[in-house]
């Protein structure tokens, strides 16, 4: 039995390999306009392939599925060493932090070997087909249906807000397979090709110009029985695990991400410190007080992620505690954008150097929705962590086919 390499040795080896093989970040490189990111995806695949060929891909994934089988401490060491270098950050969410871990937890051996291995090698990208046009935050109320036809399943319906689906090869898709069961009990998770016959995909343009979200329409999409992840009509258990990984990823606590920084280079986050320097307000006492509040929240968030992640891994906290990370992520993001606009002042609207500040402020509510809304996070914390009474639901334990819902 081989002995695991210690973190210090791994760090030194990673440092040397990165310096010799990975391109450095050019701080003066001009960002591409939001939405024009096809080149970034091609580059991300190439960078991931470099990591794999160098033996530094899938650090925390099991060896049996193409990873290195090392610890989160090894991944963190590599991430720290990789900060000056270009990394395939686009693949962190949702491929490595959400979809691959869900397949690892709930998939068949074939699904784990094929899809996780291909992602680690930089050959495939994964995404999620979860939200629906009529569903809002009520994921279990979805109406995309999958009907059994002999040894196959036939999907019909629609999904929306699917992050980077246009660049993906495979998707985890939740559909209703039993309309006579209550809404949480009649669902099944499928692993499906994003370009399967019958799938129509459109990109959605946001206020900042980005088109990273997509909507999909399914018209008699045929999937084999082997596409089922977990058990038929037990898809909510798979989805719950998937949502755990999503909340963990959004909150910044996933052990499966490699590298750190903005996921999409063309939409950088606002930096209150840099804005204060650019505007010449770094010495203003009021500005310094706001920056102090921002830095304090960042440090609290960093320590919360570490504490909650350790607690969940050690069993001291239940998995739903990941919602603490998800909730503080949103509040920290709101604060960052609010303070950035306060410091930038009119510069946030002029389009001269500070335009990104104004655009990011328009997008600030996105942090309230990604990975499940902040309201859902508060409900999860109150009910599943603190043990408070469950919120009333009129459709609980009623066959889904009998639930009244609005019709277009």
LINURMO-V982258 format. One line per field, one symbol per residue. ss: DSSP state (h for helix, s for strand, l for the rest). burial: 1 if it has 24 or more other C-alpha atoms within 12 Angstrom, else 0. A space follows every 10 residues. Layout:
ss = ???
burial = ???
//
This chain:
ss = llllllhhhh hhhhhhhhhh hllsllllll lllllllhhh hhhhhhhhhh hhhhllllll llhhhlllll lhhhhhhhhh hhllslllhh hhhhhhhhhh hhhhhhllhh hhhhhhhhhh lllllssssl llllllllhh hlllsssssl lsssssssss ssslhhhlls ssssssllll lsllllssss ssslllllss ssssllllll llssssssss sssshhhssl llllhhhhhh hhhhhhhhhh hlllllllll llllllllll lhhhhhhhll llllhhhhhh hhhhhhhhhh hhhhhhhhhh hhhhllllhh hhhhhhhhhh hhhhhhhhhh hhhhllhhhh llllhhhhhh hhlhhhhhll lllhhhhhhh hhhhhlllll llllllllsh hhllllll
burial = 0000000001 1001100100 0100000000 0001101101 1011111111 1100111111 1100111111 1111111110 1110111111 1111111111 1111111100 1111111111 1111111111 1110001011 1111111100 0011111111 1111111111 1111111110 1111111111 1111010011 1010000101 1111111101 1110101111 1111111111 1111111111 1111111111 1011111111 1110110010 1000001101 1001001100 1001110111 0100000111 1111111111 1111111111 1111101100 0001111111 1011011111 1111011111 1000000000 0000000001 00000000
//
